Amino acid sequence: MRSTRALLASVFLAALLVPAPAQAASTTGALMVTHVRPNASGADVKDNRQVNLNGEYFIIRNVTTRTVNTQGYVPDITSNTYGRALPAYNLPAGAVAYVHTGSGTNRRDSQGRHHVYRGYGRHVLPNDGGARNPDLRLKKPGSPDDNTSTGSISVCNWGKAADGTTYRC
């Protein structure tokens, strides 16, 4: 009996320690945010230079049965209004893409993973766990980056971001 209580207590405690999103992933559009890594592993700045920009990313899934071009979809980070729309990239039906903060060539890698690059020269996803709700909205093309829900198709919350941790939306 005592060991059963101890086992149940440890399972309960372990469940409390797992980072959990405030909202389940969903979408009202062709793309859905499924995961986010807002705090790249290691230091953000070294020798006065931004480093590991592409270690900060979010993942989108094409939830349709057709190829979707990502051009114009707006990642609205609710702690700022200096976002930019996603570049053109044809994401196949059912595929996922890592949307990186830094620069690179939009492509499918040798392991079959798709990568889209936003071209920022600094980290932009919040790590601080402020009281925003949500932390990130993905909006349909042509929507404003204005921290409102106008045009939102998918959202993601993560709160305080641990170093190098990927969160499910």
C-alpha positions in Angstrom: 0.0 0.0 0.0 2.8 2.4 1.0 4.7 1.7 -2.3 1.6 2.2 -4.3 1.1 5.7 -2.7 4.7 6.5 -3.3 4.4 5.5 -7.0 1.3 7.5 -7.5 2.8 10.5 -5.8 5.9 10.3 -8.1 3.8 10.0 -11.2 1.7 13.0 -10.1 4.8 15.0 -9.5 6.4 14.0 -12.8 3.2 15.2 -14.6 3.5 18.6 -12.9 7.1 19.0 -14.1 6.4 18.5 -17.8 6.0 21.8 -19.7 2.5 22.0 -20.9 1.0 24.5 -23.4 -2.0 26.7 -22.3 -3.8 25.8 -25.5 -4.0 22.7 -27.8 -2.9 23.2 -31.4 -5.7 23.9 -33.8 -6.2 26.0 -37.0 -8.9 27.6 -39.0 -6.6 27.7 -42.1 -4.2 25.7 -44.2 -1.3 26.0 -41.8 -1.0 25.2 -38.1 1.7 26.0 -35.6 2.5 22.7 -33.9 5.8 23.3 -31.9 8.0 26.2 -30.9 11.6 26.5 -29.6 11.7 30.1 -28.5 15.0 29.9 -26.6 17.8 28.4 -28.7 20.3 26.3 -26.7 23.2 28.3 -25.3 23.8 32.1 -25.2 22.0 34.4 -27.6 24.9 36.8 -27.8 28.6 36.0 -27.9 31.3 38.7 -28.4 28.6 41.3 -29.1 27.2 39.1 -31.9 23.8 37.3 -32.1 24.5 33.6 -32.3 22.5 30.4 -33.0 19.6 32.4 -34.6 18.4 29.3 -36.4 18.2 27.4 -33.2 15.2 29.5 -32.4 12.2 28.4 -34.5 8.6 27.3 -34.7 7.1 24.4 -36.7 4.1 24.7 -39.0 2.1 21.9 -40.6 0.2 22.0 -43.8 -3.1 20.5 -42.8 -4.5 20.3 -46.3 -4.4 17.7 -49.1 -2.7 20.2 -51.4 0.6 22.1 -51.6 0.4 25.5 -49.8 2.7 28.4 -50.5 3.8 30.0 -47.2 4.3 33.5 -48.7 2.5 36.2 -46.8 1.5 34.2 -43.7 2.2 36.5 -40.8 3.8 35.2 -37.5 2.5 37.8 -35.0 4.7 37.7 -31.9 2.5 39.3 -29.3 5.4 41.0 -27.5 6.3 43.2 -30.4 5.1 44.5 -33.8 8.3 44.2 -35.8 7.4 40.9 -37.5 7.6 40.1 -41.1 5.5 37.8 -43.3 6.9 34.4 -44.3 8.7 34.1 -47.5 7.6 32.0 -50.5 8.0 28.3 -50.0 5.8 25.5 -51.4 5.0 23.2 -48.5 3.6 19.8 -49.6 0.3 18.4 -48.3 0.7 17.1 -44.7 4.3 18.3 -44.5 5.9 20.3 -41.6 8.4 23.1 -41.9 10.8 24.5 -39.4 10.5 28.3 -39.5 13.9 29.6 -38.4 14.5 33.1 -37.1 17.9 33.6 -38.9 19.0 33.4 -42.5 19.4 30.4 -44.8 18.1 28.9 -48.0 14.4 27.8 -47.9 14.7 24.1 -48.7 14.1 20.4 -48.0 17.1 18.8 -46.4 18.6 15.4 -47.0 16.4 13.9 -44.2 13.3 15.2 -45.9 12.7 18.1 -43.4 11.5 21.4 -44.8 13.2 24.7 -43.6 12.0 28.3 -44.0 14.1 31.2 -42.9 12.8 34.6 -41.7 16.1 36.5 -42.1 16.3 38.2 -38.8 19.7 39.4 -37.4 18.5 39.0 -33.8 16.4 36.6 -31.7 12.7 37.6 -31.8 10.7 34.9 -29.9 10.1 35.8 -26.3 11.8 33.8 -23.5 10.5 35.8 -20.5 7.2 34.1 -19.7 5.3 37.4 -19.7 1.5 37.5 -19.3 0.8 37.4 -23.1 -1.9 35.2 -24.4 -1.0 33.8 -26.8 2.8 34.2 -27.3 2.5 33.6 -31.1 -0.3 33.9 -33.6 0.0 32.7 -37.2 -2.2 34.9 -39.4 -3.5 34.5 -42.9 -1.7 36.4 -45.7 -2.4 40.2 -45.7 -3.2 40.3 -42.0 -1.7 43.0 -39.8 1.1 42.4 -37.3 -0.7 44.3 -34.6 -1.0 42.0 -31.6 -4.7 41.5 -32.2 -6.5 38.3 -33.2 -7.5 39.7 -36.7 -6.7 37.1 -39.3 -5.4 34.5 -36.8 -5.6 30.9 -37.9 -3.4 29.2 -35.3 -1.9 30.2 -31.9 0.8 29.0 -29.5 1.6 29.6 -25.9 4.7 28.6 -24.0 5.3 31.0 -21.1 8.8 31.0 -19.6 11.1 29.3 -22.1 13.8 26.9 -20.9 17.1 26.9 -22.7 16.9 24.6 -25.8 13.4 23.3 -25.0 10.9 22.6 -27.8 7.2 23.1 -26.7 4.2 21.5 -28.3 1.4 24.0 -29.1 
